[in-house]
Amino acid sequence: MSRTSLARRCLLAAMVWSVTCGRTTAVAQTASRTTSRAATATASAPAEPSAAEIRQAVRQLKHPSPAKRREAIRQLAAWGPITFPELRTAAQGNDLEAALSARTLLNELQAAIMLGGRVHLQVVPARMAWNEPFTLILHAHNPTQAPMRVPWPEATKTPTTRPASPDADQVGRMLDAADWLMVTGPDHQPLELRIDSIDGNADIRQAVELRAGKKPPSHTIEPGSHAQLRIPEFNRGWSRYPMLATGQYTIRFEYQPQWEDESWTKAGFGRVTSEPVTIEVTRSAPDDIRTAERPLYLRLRRQNHQIVADVHNTWDRPLSLNLNFGPDSSRHAQLVWDVTLGSQESTRRWQPDPDPAAATFRLDRLKTVAPGGTLEIARAPIAELARAGEETGTAGPDPRRITLRYMQLLSPVQMRERYDKQVKPNDVPSNLFSGVVVSEPFPIGPQPGQ
């Protein structure tokens, strides 16, 4: 699997409000895992060769028989990091063909992560409700006699740059491992990683861009040493595997280098896998969150002589809404009321009288809605909506229907730039919804007695 495939897809989808990122296509994943499972016996660590055996294999790199040379390369690749010293010596040798083969092989082996390493996973805690976070800890051990590369940055006690925000740190740690994590739900189907918009937070975007670049974070651990990657809020963070239903979930680490020689990949050379860990979710999310196809629903209801508009959050994390309404979409959120006459499909737009106070941006009009929560955002008199419908020029008892659109076109970053003299950067939340939500048509026919 490509080291940066996940981060790159997140960047490509950055302009979309919500991003659901998979690791690879389902077909590719299935084929890769099937091949890896079939190769488990072959991929297990071979017996450690002697120094004489390594030198003999390196000498075979200049054998006149192409078959002998290919077999030597396969054997050295299977032995892994323990062959690096002899390969470096051969790469500097006078025999050009052997030196080229040694350099090519050495470069390819050194590009692989965790070559010859061992991985095990730990979850803390292992039992929780759907909205209670847990931490995944990835432990890597280097049992080889050569340094081993792991795909995350080395932890430092005194960072030389400004520390990242907690959300950016969480996203970065998840992306360091997510390409090789296999997460399955109680139905034994794979879960996909979910990442909220990266455009609302410059630190988060920077963390994704770093891992999508040519040199993603990594560091080496010495022979006999250990390294640890802690991923907090594995199921509840900005990047997460949403575990919303009750039951048991499993997480497994599986890395298979995609060698230039496909036979190495099929044979499982360099394959590193962990035993699965199990998580039990004891209480599921509400049904509307588990089955939601979009993060927000706009619903209309009648209350006495008014139509009330409510926004319902079906996302698994809190969302913020901008209720600073006004006519200028470059500065305000907008509400658009459309009245449609049923048989004619003619539409009339209704707008309330302008509010002079709406031109002033107010922080108290930024409202947060918890998962499963509902927020009232507007009211409209039924009588005025009905008159707007009559102004379509069609008379008669045809049913009138109301449709409402909520539009917030500015991203959090754009809002901070727009109001930079009025608010502090942290005043505009990174989870601010940006996009359009449309209600289902709502009938406003005459009330009984009218």
N, C-alpha and C positions, 0 to 999 in steps of 0.2 A: 504494500500500500504506500502511496505517496506520502512523504513526511508532512507536506504542507497542504494537502488536498483540502482538509477541513477548514483551515484558516483562510485559504484562498476563496472557497465558496462563501464564507461569511463576508468577505470583502465585496464580492460580486453582488451580494444581496443586501449591502449596507443601506441602500436607499429605501428598502422595504421596511415597514414598521416592525414586523416580527419575522424572525429568521429561524427556520428549522433546518439544521445542517446534518446530513448523513455523512458517513465515512466514505463509502463507495456505493456503486449501484448494487441492488440486491443480487443480481446475477453474478457480478464480480465477487461479491462477498461470499456467496454460496460456493462458487467454484474454488476460491482461495481456501476457504475453510475445509472443504471436502478434500482438496489436495493435501492440506496440512495434516488433517486427521489420518489420512491414508499413509502419510509418511512418518507417523509418530515413532515407530520403531527405528527407522533409519535415522531420524533426526536426533535421537537421544545421544548424549555426549559419548564420543568414541573413546576407547582406551587411550590414555596419554602416550604418545609415541616417545621413543628414546631420541636423544640428540643425533645418534647415528642414522636412525630412520628418517629424520627430517632432512639431514644433509644429503642422504641418498635420493630422496624425492626431489630436492632442489637441483641436484646434478642431472636428474632425468629431464629437466626443462630444456636441455640442449641435446637430448637424444635424437638421433636421425629419424626415428620412427614417429610420425605424427600421433599415432595411437598411444605410444609411450608418453609423449609430452602431455597429451590430454589427460591421461590417467594420473600423471604426476600433479597436474593442476587440480584435478578433482580431489586427490588425496590431501594436498596442502590446504585446500579450501575447507575440507571436512575437519581438519585438525585446528584450524582457526588461529587465534592470537599467538599461540605458542610457537608458531612458525615465523613470526614477524622478524626476529633478529636475523635468521638465516636468509630470509627473503630480501632484507635490506642489504645484506652483504652481496647477494647475487645481483641485485639491482645495480650495484656499482661495479660489477665485474666487467671483464674485457670481452666476453662472449656476448655479442650484441643481441642475438635472438633470445638467449636465456635471460639477459638483463631486461629486455623489453617485456618478456613474459612475467618476470618477477615483479617489475614495477606495476604492470597492469593488474596483476593479481593482488599485490599489496594495496594499491589504491582502492580497489573494489572492496577488499576485506575491511580496510580501515574506515570506509564510508558507512559500513553497517553499524547499527547501534547494538549494544549489549551482546556482542558476539562472544559466545561461550558463557554468558552470564546466567544467573538464576533470579527469578522474580517470584515474590509472593505478595498477596494483597491482604489488607486488614481493614475492617470497617468499624467505626466507633460512633454511636452504638450500632447494634445490628438489628434492633427492633424499635419501630417508631410509627407514629401516625403519618399520614401523607404530607402534612405541612410542618413536620418536625425534621430539621436537617441532620445529616450525618456526614462524617468525614471519611473519605477513602484514603488510605495510606498505601503507597506503592513502595515496597522494599526491594532494592536491587543489590545483589551480591556478586562480586567478581572473584570466582575461584581460579581464574587463569593466571598465567605467569606474565601477562602483558597488561598494560593499562586498557580499560574498557570504557567506551563512550556511552553516556546515558543522555536522553533527549530532554533535559531540563537544566536550567542554570544552577550553578553552585550557590548554595545559601551563604550569604555573607552577613557578618554581624554589624559591619559599618558600610552601608551602601554608599557609593560615590555619587549617586544621583538622587534626585528627589524621590522618596518612596512612592510607589503607585498607590492609587486608592484601593480600598479593600475589594471593590467589585472588579477592578482591572486585574488585581493580583489573582483573584479567584478564576477569572476567565483565562488568564495566562496559564495557570497551573492545569486547568482542565484541558486546554488545547495542547499542552505538553504531552499528554498521555492519550487523549481521546481517539486518535487515529488507530490505536491498538487495543481499545477496550471493547469487549463484547458484552453488552448488557441485555438481558432477556427478562421478560415479564412473567407473571403467573400463567399466561397463555402460551409460554415458550416462544413468543414472537420477539424479534429484536426491537429495542427501544432506540429512538433517534435522539441525538443531542439537540437540545433547544437552547438557542441564544437570543436574548432580547436585543433590540436595536443597538448597534454599536455606535451610531451617529450621535447619540445624546450625551456621550461622555468621551472626551478626548483621550483620557488615559486608557479606556477600554479599547478604543480604536487603535491606539498605538501598540497595545499588547497584541492585538490580532495582526496588525501589519508586521510586527517584528517576527511573528511565527510564520507569516506568509512570505517572508523575504528569502533571499538566497542563503543566508546563514542564520537559521533559527537557533535558539538557545540550546546549548549542550555543555557538558563538561566531562572530564574523565575521572575515573576512580582507579586507584592503584590496585595491584594484585592483592587479593585477600581482603579488600576493603568493601564497605557498604555505602550505599546512598539511599536517600529517602525522599519521596515526593508526597506531600500532604495536599489533598484537594478538599478544601472545606466546602460545606453546603453542596455536596455532590448532587443532591436531589432538589435543592431549593435556591441555589445561587443564580447569579446573572446568566451563567451557562450551567445547564443542568440536564440530568436525565429525569424527567418528571415521572415519579412513581405514584400514580394517582389511585390505583385500585388496590384493594386488599389482596394479600397473598405473598408468595415468595418470589423474590427477584434474585438473579445471579449476575455476578460480574466476573469476567475473566480477562486476563491480559494475553494477547497473542500477537507476536511479531514474526513475520517471515520476510527476510530480504528478497527483493525481486532482482535476482542476479541476471546479468546479461546472458549467461548460459542458462536457458530454461530448465535444463536437466538438473541443475543444482537446486533450483526452486522446487521442482517436483520431488527431489530427494530429501527436501527439508533442511538443507545446509543452513546453519545459522538460526534455525527456528528457536524462539524463546517463548515459552508459555507458562502460565501460572495455573495452579489449582483454583477452581472457582470459589468465590465467597458468596454467602447467602445473606440476604436482607429480608426481613419480614415486615410488611406494612400491615399494621393492625386496624387502621381505620381509613376508609377510602375518602376521596374528595367527593363533594356533592355531584350528583349526576350531570348537572349542566356544565360543570367544569371538566369532568372526565370525557364528555362526548362533544364538547364545543368544537365548531368548525371555524370560528373566528373569535377574537378576544373580547369584543364588545357587542352588545345588542341594544338597540334603541327601541323602546316599547312605548306605545301610546295607550292611555286609559282615560275614561271619562270620570270626572268628579264634579258632581252637581252641574254647573253650567260652563265647565271648563274642560279642555283637553290637557292632560298632564303628560309630560314627556319624561321618561326615566331611562337612564343608561344603566345597564346591568353588566358587571364585570364577570366574564366566564374564563378569564385567563387564570393561570395558577399562581400568579404573583400580583401584588398591588399595582394599579395603574393610576396615573394622575390625568385629570382633565382640565383644560383651560376654559373657564366660563367668562372670560373677558370677551363679550360679544360686541360686534360692530360691523359696519358695512365694508371696511377696508380689510381684505383678506391678507394683505401684507403685514398687518399689525394685530388683527383680531381673529378669534374663532367666529364662526358664523352658524346661524340657524336659518334654514330655508324651509318654509311651509308651503306645500303645494296642495291645492284643492282640485280634485278631479271629479267630473260628472260622469257617472258610470257608463251610460249608454253612448255618450258622445266622445268620451275619452279626451275632452277638452279640459285644459288645465289653467288655473288662475293662481298666481303667486300672491300669498298674503304676507305682509310684513308688519310688525307692531310699530307704533309711533317711535321715532328715534329717542333714545335716552341720552341727554347731553353728558351725563356722568360716565357713560360707557367709554368715552374717548380716553379716560384715564386708566392706565394699567394698574390693577390692584392685585397684590399677592394673595389676598384672601379669596380671590376668585379662582385660584389653582386648587382644585379639590382632589383628594386621593380616595380611590374606591378599592376596598379590600376584595380579595377573591370571593366571588359569590355575593358581593355587596351591590347595592343599588343606590343611585344618586339621581334625585330630581334635578333636571337642568332647565326646564321651561314650562310655562303655562300659556294657554291661549283661549280667549273666550269663544265658545261655540257659535254664538250669534254672529260675531265678526267673521269667523271662518265660513259660516253658511252664506253670509252676504257676498263674500268673495266668490263663492261658487255660483251664486245667482248672476254675478256680473259677467259670466261667460256668455250670457245672451240666450241661454236655453232655459225655458221654463218647464215646469211639470214636476212630477213626483220622483224623478230619477234619483237614486241614492248618491250622495256625495261622500267622497273618501278623502282622508287627509294622509299625506305622506310628509315626513319630516326628515331632513338631512342635517347632521351635525358635521361641520368641517373644521379641522384644525390643520392648516397647511404648513405652518412653520415647525421645523424640528426644534428640539431643545437648544441646540447650538445656535440656530438662527434667532430664536427668541432672546437668548443671552446677548447676542450681538445687537439686536434691534433695541433692546432696553438696557444697554450697558450702563447708562448714566442713572438709571432708576432702580436697578436691582443688582445684587451681588450674584456672581456665577452660580453659587450653590442654592440660590433662591428658586431657580427654575429646575425642577427635578428631572433627573435623567430618564425616569420612567414615564415622562409626559407623552401621552398618545398623540401621534401625528398621522392624520389620514381622514377618511370619510366613513361615517356610519349612517345607514339609511333604515328607517323604520318600515315595517310592513304597512300597507294601506289600512287605514282605520275608518270605519263607516261613521258618519255623523248625521244620520237620518233624523227626521223629526222625533222629538220625545213624545211619549204618550200624553195625550191631552192638548198637544199643540195643533 
